[in-house]
């Protein structure tokens, strides 16, 4: 039996086993319902919130002779915002004041007797954001996308870890390894669980991108492209970290040891997230942000977030993709032998140094 055939059989076996669990289906439905509800709830509450803000806000209005005069006063910092009723716009200098924008929108809506959910005013900026700056919507999408990736990689990585330990504890793996290569078993397991995770994530991201494109959320529709980037980078990040989780699971003796065996991988994943978060929060266009965009351990988390914040050139996409793909190939080859030795080891937990030594002796 060829390696490809073995990998496909193992992958489909993993998919079939996981789909039998109601937890996967229910978790998918619940997350889609939450996202759908998040798009409806603001519309239901918008009327009360906007009119309340209008009455609480203390706003002074000054009439100017022309739009040009108003822009001059805005540039000179004599006013905080310029209200252009003819164009249905409220213009800010460099950063959008969401509270002031909401108050002005509610006031104009009340005068025109227009009801939510259609907004009356569009918020714009007089000056473009400088390098490393982004508006609230972009920052929110970037951070939520990175957090979604982190959670997805951790959850599905734990699935791989638990699956390996379960097979090992039931001694099923000894029968399997008598007919297939350990590396093929490893790759098939990662692909099978990864396809399930990718399907679930694609449904969630697709719904969010559709809502953004439809203008349901108060955010630029172009952010939908940044949200879609989460899907391919989940696939790459999962392949990178799941192989490490599988190797960790092979070293564990029983289910009780699974969490401690997978801790080094989990801590590495968390460190990659927080280092990337700190760098992007400080300056998304800094030198360290560029390095983290291409570094294999941080690229799956940093690149989609940075793309939403300031954009990423095509050459950086290509470089990050090549480096992550090369790292996946390398870690599969290195972890394959450790994975095989760990699966066949009985008794107590096998230290990674011992597994590495047995790999070279065999």
HELIX and SHEET records of a PDB file:
HELIX    1   1 UNK A    3  UNK A   19  1                                  17    
HELIX    2   2 UNK A   22  UNK A   56  1                                  35    
HELIX    3   3 UNK A   67  UNK A   75  1                                   9    
HELIX    4   4 UNK A   98  UNK A  112  1                                  15    
HELIX    5   5 UNK A  136  UNK A  169  1                                  34    
HELIX    6   6 UNK A  172  UNK A  177  1                                   6    
HELIX    7   7 UNK A  182  UNK A  213  1                                  32    
HELIX    8   8 UNK A  223  UNK A  251  1                                  29    
HELIX    9   9 UNK A  255  UNK A  257  5                                   3    
HELIX   10  10 UNK A  258  UNK A  282  1                                  25    
HELIX   11  11 UNK A  287  UNK A  294  1                                   8    
HELIX   12  12 UNK A  296  UNK A  309  1                                  14    
HELIX   13  13 UNK A  314  UNK A  344  1                                  31    
HELIX   14  14 UNK A  352  UNK A  361  1                                  10    
SHEET    1   A 3 UNK A  81  UNK A  84  0                                        
SHEET    2   A 3 UNK A  89  UNK A  92 -1                                        
SHEET    3   A 3 UNK A 122  UNK A 125  1                                        
END                                                                             
